[in-house]
Amino acid sequence: MKIFKILTVILIFFCAGCASQTDRKTPVYCKADYLYAFDDDSLEQKAEGVKSGKNLLSYHLNQQHDHNLSKMTDNTVTRERTAETKQKYTILIMSGGGQNGAFGAGILNGWSDREEGIKRSDVDMITTISTGAMALTYALVGNYGTEDQQNMADQALKNIYTKTSEDDLLEKKNVITMLTTNSLVNTRGMGRTLDGAIKEFMPMIRAWPEDGNWAGKMAFAGVVNMDNGKFYVSDLLQVARDKGRDGEQDLTSEKCYREIILASSAEPAFFPPRFITTDPLTSGGGHMYVDGGLRFGTFWDENLKALEAHNMAVEVYVIVNGDLAVDPYVCNDSGECFRETKNIKNSILDIAKRSSVIATDQLYKGSLDKIYRNLMTHYGAGNFKMNYTYIKPEYIRQKQCRKSLNSFDPAFMSCLFDIGEMVGRTWDWQDYAHKK
């Protein structure tokens, strides 16, 4: 028995050594203009080899806002007069959260049904992480498409987050394969789901004009470069609508669009990382990118400076696809609902898993607080709006959501979708300032 244990340990170390030699796949090419390093005071390391810096991102935003303002300004009104009147600028932020993204999907569907107040088409900018990025294609068409397109996108989004099972998205690996590759599961099913969205909805996005209601719209996804540790953002609306030299859609942009979304959703170690290069001559390697949630649960920062320069009145709406708690609130088959507390086993795996849960909880709370602090710094109390919503215990209790059985449980996701739809219809948002 002792010899068997020793041989087992040797085999594990041998396999781990093999895993460290896993070749990098051929990278997907993305134009350098598609990726911007997100400068943050807490991240001192500057990116190399990819366009970066606050000035570059601000320049990109300024160009969009100049175009937007020129379209909104009547010919009889001077630009100076317009600058004196603040234009409202609305930002929608969608967090990560895996299957909890069903909550955000429900909000978007419920929001579509509202006939008063702010409309989805009024949103000027969207930022997404992980599951939020997976929902982005549907969200774009649901926001800015024709009525028929909006209905198609909303229904497709509902189907994805209520009928998709874990087996539809993920392919489990055996122990040896896990140890000799770069992830615990394959995500080919997730890729096929995204391919379906791209095939159905990207032609609609490409056909939209660049003026009128579409002027100045932006939709960012966040990813982390594992090689330099930097957080990057990409305006996927820009990527989707990029034209080649002949004026036709550039197929490289479609591949890049897909890869960035999959990268934003690639939970390290659990899902395989994605490889992207900004050098068209690179035949292999590239940079390794993973889930943006490794750095931020939600993000939106440097855009403030460009908006401030244009005298914009900012309203921020944050969808947190989670319950902002370490221990989940669940209901059992008897209808009893409670906060599920755990007595953690004294084992390395349980300790590691629990540490990840606590760190993720702190990440989301810290990201929300960071957005609020930056708004306070740039605008001051009372000069902006920041609203947020999350999966409250009373929602779970009201809908009697049963405990999820796996990573993507259609029954649990359907319950979260119904909750989100209710929140979207009733406009149940909280003022973050009152939380402070």
C-alpha positions in Angstrom: 0.0 0.0 0.0 2.8 2.4 0.9 4.5 1.7 -2.4 1.3 2.3 -4.3 0.9 5.7 -2.6 4.5 6.6 -3.5 3.9 5.6 -7.1 0.7 7.7 -7.2 2.5 10.8 -6.0 5.3 10.2 -8.6 2.7 9.9 -11.3 0.9 13.1 -10.2 4.2 15.1 -10.3 5.1 13.5 -13.6 1.7 14.5 -15.1 2.0 18.0 -13.6 5.3 18.3 -15.3 3.8 17.3 -18.6 1.0 19.9 -18.1 3.6 22.6 -17.7 4.8 21.8 -21.2 1.4 22.1 -22.8 1.9 23.9 -26.1 0.1 27.2 -26.7 -2.5 27.0 -29.4 -2.3 29.1 -32.5 -3.5 32.6 -31.5 -6.3 34.5 -32.9 -5.3 37.8 -34.5 -6.9 41.0 -33.2 -6.0 44.5 -34.5 -4.0 46.5 -31.9 -6.9 49.1 -31.9 -9.2 46.4 -30.5 -7.5 46.0 -27.2 -6.8 48.8 -24.6 -4.9 48.3 -21.4 -7.1 49.5 -18.6 -5.0 51.9 -16.5 -5.7 51.7 -12.8 -3.8 53.3 -10.0 -3.7 50.0 -8.2 -2.0 48.3 -11.1 1.4 49.8 -11.5 2.7 47.5 -14.2 2.3 49.0 -17.7 1.4 46.9 -20.7 4.0 46.3 -23.4 3.4 45.4 -27.0 -0.3 46.4 -27.0 -1.7 49.9 -27.1 -2.3 51.1 -23.6 -2.6 54.1 -21.3 -5.3 56.5 -20.1 -4.7 59.0 -22.9 -5.3 56.4 -25.6 -8.6 55.1 -24.1 -9.7 58.7 -23.4 -8.9 59.6 -27.0 -11.0 56.7 -28.3 -13.9 57.8 -26.1 -13.5 61.4 -27.1 -13.8 60.5 -30.8 -17.0 58.7 -30.1 -18.5 61.5 -28.0 -17.5 64.2 -30.5 -19.4 62.2 -33.1 -22.4 61.7 -30.8 -22.6 65.4 -29.8 -22.4 66.5 -33.4 -25.4 64.4 -34.2 -27.4 65.5 -31.2 -26.7 69.2 -31.8 -29.3 71.0 -33.9 -27.9 73.2 -36.6 -29.4 76.3 -35.1 -27.7 75.6 -31.8 -24.0 76.3 -31.4 -21.6 73.7 -29.9 -20.9 76.2 -27.1 -24.6 76.4 -26.2 -24.8 72.6 -26.2 -21.8 72.4 -23.9 -23.6 74.4 -21.3 -26.5 71.9 -21.2 -25.4 68.6 -19.9 -26.2 65.6 -22.1 -27.3 62.5 -20.1 -25.0 59.6 -20.6 -26.2 56.2 -19.4 -23.9 53.3 -18.6 -25.0 49.7 -18.1 -22.6 47.5 -16.2 -23.1 43.7 -16.3 -21.0 41.6 -13.9 -19.7 38.0 -14.1 -21.3 35.2 -12.2 -21.6 32.1 -14.3 -25.2 30.7 -14.2 -26.2 33.7 -12.1 -26.1 35.6 -15.4 -29.7 34.3 -15.8 -30.6 37.1 -13.3 -29.1 39.8 -15.6 -30.7 38.2 -18.7 -34.1 38.4 -17.0 -33.5 42.0 -16.1 -32.9 42.8 -19.8 -36.1 41.0 -20.9 -38.2 42.7 -18.2 -36.7 46.1 -19.1 -37.8 45.6 -22.7 -41.4 45.4 -21.4 -41.3 48.8 -19.7 -43.2 51.6 -21.4 -42.0 54.4 -19.1 -38.7 55.8 -17.8 -35.3 55.0 -19.3 -35.4 52.7 -22.3 -32.8 50.1 -23.2 -32.0 52.1 -26.4 -31.0 55.0 -24.1 -28.0 53.1 -22.9 -24.8 54.7 -24.3 -22.2 52.3 -23.0 -22.2 48.7 -21.8 -19.3 47.1 -19.9 -19.2 43.4 -19.3 -17.3 40.7 -17.5 -17.5 36.9 -18.0 -21.1 35.8 -18.2 -22.0 39.4 -18.9 -19.8 39.2 -22.0 -21.5 36.0 -23.1 -24.8 37.9 -23.0 -23.5 41.0 -24.7 -24.4 40.0 -28.3 -28.0 39.5 -27.3 -28.0 42.7 -25.2 -26.7 44.8 -28.1 -29.5 43.7 -30.4 -32.1 43.9 -27.6 -31.0 47.5 -27.0 -30.5 48.9 -30.4 -32.2 46.6 -33.0 -35.6 47.0 -34.7 -38.6 45.8 -32.7 -38.5 42.4 -34.4 -34.7 42.1 -33.8 -35.2 43.0 -30.2 -37.8 40.4 -29.7 -35.6 37.7 -31.4 -32.6 38.7 -29.2 -34.6 38.7 -26.0 -36.2 35.3 -26.7 -32.8 33.8 -27.6 -31.2 35.2 -24.5 -34.0 33.7 -22.4 -33.5 30.3 -24.0 -29.8 30.3 -23.4 -30.2 31.1 -19.7 -33.2 28.9 -18.9 -32.8 25.8 -21.1 -29.0 25.3 -21.3 -27.6 22.6 -19.1 -24.0 22.0 -18.0 -23.6 19.2 -20.5 -24.6 21.6 -23.3 -21.8 23.9 -22.5 -19.0 21.9 -20.8 -17.2 18.6 -21.5 -15.6 17.0 -18.5 -12.1 15.6 -18.7 -10.6 12.5 -17.0 -8.0 13.0 -14.4 -5.0 12.3 -16.6 -6.2 14.8 -19.3 -6.9 17.4 -16.6 -3.3 17.1 -15.4 -1.8 17.3 -18.8 -3.8 20.2 -20.2 -4.7 23.7 -19.2 -8.2 23.3 -17.8 -10.5 21.0 -15.9 -13.2 21.1 -18.7 -13.5 21.8 -22.4 -15.8 24.6 -23.4 -16.6 23.6 -27.0 -20.3 23.7 -26.2 -19.9 27.2 -25.0 -18.1 28.1 -28.2 -20.9 26.6 -30.3 -23.5 28.6 -28.3 -21.6 31.8 -29.0 -21.1 30.9 -32.7 -24.9 30.6 -32.9 -25.4 34.1 -31.5 -22.7 35.5 -33.8 -24.2 33.8 -36.9 -27.8 35.1 -36.1 -27.2 38.5 -34.7 -23.9 39.9 -36.0 -25.3 40.6 -39.5 -27.9 42.8 -37.8 -25.3 44.7 -35.9 -23.2 45.2 -39.0 -26.2 46.7 -40.8 -26.9 49.4 -38.3 -25.9 52.9 -39.5 -23.3 54.8 -37.6 -25.4 57.9 -37.0 -28.7 58.7 -35.3 -29.6 56.5 -32.3 -26.5 54.4 -32.9 -24.0 57.2 -32.7 -21.4 57.0 -29.9 -22.6 53.6 -28.6 -19.9 51.4 -27.0 -19.9 47.9 -25.6 -16.8 46.7 -23.7 -15.7 43.3 -22.4 -12.9 42.9 -20.0 -10.1 40.3 -20.0 -6.9 39.7 -18.2 -3.5 39.1 -19.9 -2.0 36.3 -17.9 1.5 37.0 -19.3 1.8 40.6 -18.0 -1.0 40.6 -15.5 -2.7 43.6 -17.1 -6.5 44.1 -17.5 -7.6 44.9 -21.0 -10.9 46.1 -22.5 -12.2 45.9 -26.0 -15.1 47.7 -27.5 -16.8 44.8 -29.1 -19.4 46.9 -30.9 -16.5 48.5 -32.7 -15.0 45.1 -33.4 -18.3 43.7 -34.8 -18.8 46.6 -37.1 -15.2 47.0 -38.4 -15.0 47.0 -42.2 -12.1 45.7 -44.3 -10.3 47.8 -46.9 -12.9 46.9 -49.5 -15.7 48.1 -47.3 -16.9 44.6 -46.6 -17.0 43.0 -43.2 -13.5 41.9 -42.1 -13.7 38.2 -41.1 -10.7 38.6 -38.8 -12.8 41.0 -36.7 -15.5 38.2 -36.3 -12.9 35.7 -35.0 -11.5 38.4 -32.7 -14.9 39.2 -31.4 -15.5 35.5 -30.6 -12.1 35.0 -28.9 -12.4 38.1 -26.7 -15.8 37.0 -25.4 -14.5 33.4 -24.7 -11.5 34.9 -23.0 -13.6 37.1 -20.8 -15.5 34.0 -19.8 -12.5 31.7 -19.3 -12.3 31.1 -15.5 -8.6 30.3 -14.9 -7.9 26.6 -14.5 -11.5 25.6 -14.8 -12.0 26.8 -18.4 -9.2 26.8 -21.0 -7.5 30.2 -21.6 -7.6 31.9 -25.0 -4.7 33.1 -27.1 -4.7 36.4 -28.9 -2.0 38.3 -30.8 -1.9 41.8 -32.2 0.9 40.9 -34.6 -0.5 39.6 -38.0 2.8 37.8 -38.7 2.7 35.7 -35.5 2.2 32.1 -36.3 2.1 30.8 -32.7 2.1 31.8 -29.1 0.5 35.2 -28.7 -0.6 36.3 -25.3 -2.7 34.2 -22.9 -6.0 35.8 -21.8 -8.6 34.7 -19.2 -11.7 35.9 -17.3 -11.7 39.6 -16.6 -13.2 38.7 -13.2 -9.7 37.8 -12.1 -9.2 41.6 -11.7 -12.6 43.1 -11.4 -16.2 41.9 -10.7 -17.5 45.0 -12.5 -15.5 47.8 -14.2 -15.8 51.3 -15.5 -13.2 54.0 -14.6 -11.2 55.9 -17.2 -14.3 56.7 -19.2 -15.1 59.3 -16.5 -12.4 61.7 -17.7 -13.7 61.8 -21.3 -17.3 62.2 -20.1 -16.3 64.9 -17.7 -14.6 66.8 -20.5 -17.8 66.8 -22.5 -19.9 68.0 -19.5 -22.0 64.8 -19.5 -24.5 64.0 -16.8 -23.8 60.4 -15.8 -26.2 57.7 -14.8 -24.8 54.3 -14.0 -26.8 51.0 -13.6 -24.9 48.0 -12.3 -26.3 44.5 -12.6 -24.6 42.2 -10.1 -25.1 38.6 -11.1 -24.8 37.4 -7.5 -26.0 37.9 -4.0 -23.1 39.9 -2.5 -22.6 37.3 0.2 -20.2 34.5 0.9 -22.9 31.9 1.9 -25.7 31.5 -0.7 -29.4 31.9 0.3 -31.3 28.8 -0.8 -34.6 27.0 -0.5 -35.0 23.3 -0.1 -37.7 21.0 -1.4 -39.8 21.6 1.7 -40.0 25.3 0.9 -37.7 26.3 3.8 -35.3 29.1 2.8 -32.1 29.9 4.7 -28.6 31.1 4.4 -26.5 28.1 3.8 -23.5 28.1 6.2 -20.7 25.6 6.0 -18.3 24.0 8.4 -15.2 23.9 6.2 -13.3 20.6 6.2 -9.6 20.8 7.2 -8.4 19.7 3.8 -6.4 21.6 1.1 -9.2 21.3 -1.5 -11.9 22.6 0.8 -9.8 25.4 2.1 -8.8 26.4 -1.4 -12.4 26.4 -2.6 -13.6 28.4 0.3 -10.8 30.9 -0.1 -11.9 31.4 -3.7 -15.5 32.0 -2.7 -14.5 34.6 -0.1 -12.1 36.3 -2.5 -14.8 36.5 -5.2 -17.2 38.0 -2.8 -14.7 40.7 -1.8 -13.9 41.3 -5.5 -17.5 42.2 -6.4 -17.9 44.4 -3.3 -14.6 46.1 -3.9 -15.4 46.7 -7.6 -18.7 48.3 -6.8 -17.1 50.5 -4.2 -14.3 51.5 -6.6 -16.8 52.7 -9.2 -18.7 54.8 -6.7 -15.4 56.3 -5.3 -14.3 57.3 -8.8 -17.7 58.9 -9.5 -17.5 60.8 -6.2 -13.9 62.0 -7.1 -14.9 63.3 -10.5 -18.4 64.6 -10.0 -19.0 65.0 -6.2 -22.0 63.9 -4.1 -25.4 64.6 -5.7 -24.0 65.2 -9.2 -24.4 61.7 -10.6 -26.6 58.6 -10.2 -25.3 55.1 -9.4 -27.9 52.4 -9.1 -27.4 48.7 -8.6 -29.3 45.5 -8.2 -28.4 42.1 -7.1 -30.0 38.7 -6.2 -31.6 39.5 -2.8 -32.6 36.8 -0.3 -36.2 38.0 -0.5 -36.2 37.3 -4.2 -35.1 33.8 -3.7 -37.6 33.3 -0.9 -40.5 34.8 -3.0 -39.7 32.6 -6.0 -38.7 29.5 -4.0 -35.5 28.9 -5.9 -34.2 25.5 -5.1 -30.5 25.0 -4.6 -28.5 24.6 -7.8 -27.4 21.0 -8.5 -24.4 21.9 -10.7 -22.6 24.7 -12.5 -25.4 25.3 -15.0 -28.7 24.1 -13.6 -31.7 25.0 -15.9 -34.2 24.9 -13.1 -32.2 27.2 -10.9 -31.4 29.5 -13.8 -35.0 29.7 -14.8 -35.9 30.8 -11.3 -33.2 33.5 -11.4 -34.4 34.6 -14.8 -37.9 35.1 -13.5 -36.5 37.1 -10.6 -34.5 39.3 -13.0 -37.5 39.8 -15.2 -39.5 41.0 -12.2 -36.7 43.4 -11.3 -36.5 44.8 -14.8 -40.3 45.3 -15.1 -40.7 46.9 -11.6 -37.4 48.9 -11.9 -36.2 47.6 -8.5 -32.8 49.3 -8.3 -31.0 50.6 -5.2 -29.2 53.9 -4.9 -25.6 53.0 -4.1 -25.1 56.4 -2.3 -27.7 55.3 0.3 -25.6 52.1 1.0 -22.6 54.2 2.0 
